[in-house]
Amino acid sequence: MTIDVAAMTRCLKTLSDQTRLIMMRLFLEKEYCVCQLVDMFEMSQPAISQHLRKLKNAGFVNEDRRGQWRYYSINGSCPEFDTLQLILHQIDQEDELLHHIKQKKTQACCQ
């Protein structure tokens, strides 16, 4: 599946931030709660929420509200999904930063 230049530009602009790119790579594997992402990225909740808002506005992630908690996962039905997968699978699983963030993965603290 191919996408037009405007869609590719939006996709690349959204993924141009290191934090959003790593989040999307993580979402390929499973869903995460905001509180988990706060811990893993060692960022404030508002900062994490801003990144998630941009990913959600681009249509790249799904948000699932469970009580007061919000879980995010990759949106497999977005038009750019094939392109996203191609980009995200280019990230080395042994990348130092990705590995460091994954090591801080915790069980959902919001259940």
N, C-alpha and C positions, 0 to 999 in steps of 0.2 A: 504494500500500500504506500502511495506517495502522498505528500502534502504540498500545498502551494508555498511560495516564498514568504508570504505574510505569516502563515502558520508556523513555518520553520523559524522565522525571526522571533516570534513570540515565545516559542519553545526554548530557543537558545538563550534569549534574554532572561527568561524565568530560571533556567538552570545555570546561569552564569555566576550565581552566588554559590560559594563553596558549601555553606551550610545547607542550602536547599538541594544542591546536587547530592550531598551525602544523605540527607533525609530521604530523597527519592530512591537512592540505592538501597537504603534500609527497608523502605516500603516494598521493595520487590520481594523481600523475604517474609514479612509479616506486618501486622498492624501495630501501631504504638499509641499509647495514651500521651497526652501533652506532658503529664508529670514525668514520664519516663524520658521524654526528649529533653526536658529541662535538666534532668540529672545527667544524661549522657553528654549533652553539648555544653554543660556548665554555663547556661545562659538563663536570663530571667524569663519568667513565664510570658510577659508581654513581648519580648523579643522573639521567642519561639512562635507565639501566636501570630506575629506579623509575617514570619516566613511561611507558616501554614496558610495564612490568608492568601498570600500570593500564589501558592501552589493550588489552593482551592479555586481561586478566581480564574486561574488558567485551565481549570478542569482536570488537573493531574491527580488530585486526591479526592477520596470520599471521606466525609465526616460522619461518624456514627455517635450519636449522643446516647449515653447510658447514665441516666440520672444526672448528676452534676458533672460527670466526666465526659471527655470527648476523645474518641479514638480515630486515628487517621490511617488510611490504607491507600495503595495505589488504585487509580481508577482505570481498570482494564478495558473500559468501553469508551475512553476518550479517543477522538480521532487521531491523536498523535501517539497513541500507545506503542505502536510498532517502532516509531522513531525513538521514543523514550527508552524502550528496551534496548535498542541498538546502542544508544549513547551510554546508558547505565551499565551495560555488560562490558563496556570498554574499561571500566574502573577495575584496577587490579584488586583482587580480594585480599592481597597481602599489603595493600597500601597502608603506610604507617598511620596516617590520620584516621582512616576508616577502621583499622584494627584497634586503635586507641579508643575510639568512640564505642565500638562494639564491646570492648572489655568492660565498659561502665554500664552495660545493659543490665537493668534490674527487672525483677518481676513487677507487674503492674501494682503500683502502690495505692491505687485508687479503687480497688475492688472491695 
